[in-house]
Amino acid sequence: MDVTLAAGSAWTDPACPVARTVDLIGDRWSLLIIRDAMDGATTFTEFRQRLGIARNILTDRLRKLVEHGILDKSAATDGRRHTYRLTRAGQDLFTAVVALRQWGERHAFASDEPHSVLVDDQGRELPPLHPLDHDGAPLSVEASHVRKTA
């Protein structure tokens, strides 16, 4: 996986995993491409139709996601197109996407405003995500801190 940035770019905060993640996949279109890949989109056309994104922007974001090891690009069976699939690193973003979705459900919609719902294979809504400490107890922002590197 390529964890370098484009020539002339620098990490926003080289020692912070959150900042590096945002540098790699934090723009709106990249996150929505990842979301749609998790929901089954595999081709340029599918991503473009679902997102309504300009061709040049989609081309750029797909290229970057492939370069950074989030998506894998392979030739389609018809030989004319490519398909895109989440790599292991891309699949590892599932929890982050679910957390963003659940935050949005709580804070980006009015209580009576309709929105899509993420469900499991049985059709049940996913339970709220909550970080736990090593003993399995709920962990809050007040009970955690970042240990900086030297």
FENFENBEL-V802066 format. One record per backbone hydrogen bond with DSSP energy under -0.5 kcal/mol. NH is the residue of the N-H (numbers start at 1). CO is the residue of the C=O. Records with the same first field share a line. If there is no record, write none. Layout:
BEGIN
NH: CO / CO
END
This chain:
BEGIN
2: 67
3: 1
9: 6
16: 13
17: 15
20: 16
21: 17
22: 18
23: 19
24: 20
25: 21
26: 22
31: 27
32: 28
33: 29
34: 30
35: 31
36: 32
37: 33
38: 34
39: 35
40: 37
41: 36
44: 82
47: 43
48: 44
49: 45
50: 46
51: 47
52: 48
58: 54
59: 55
60: 56
61: 57
62: 58
63: 59
64: 60
65: 61
66: 62
67: 63
68: 64
69: 66
70: 65
71: 65
72: 85
74: 83
76: 81
79: 76
83: 74
84: 42
85: 72
87: 70
91: 87
92: 88
93: 90
94: 91
97: 93
98: 94
99: 95
100: 96
101: 97
102: 98
103: 99
104: 100
105: 101
106: 102
107: 103
108: 104
113: 110
119: 117
120: 124
123: 120
126: 118
133: 137
136: 133
139: 131
143: 140
144: 141
147: 145
148: 146
END
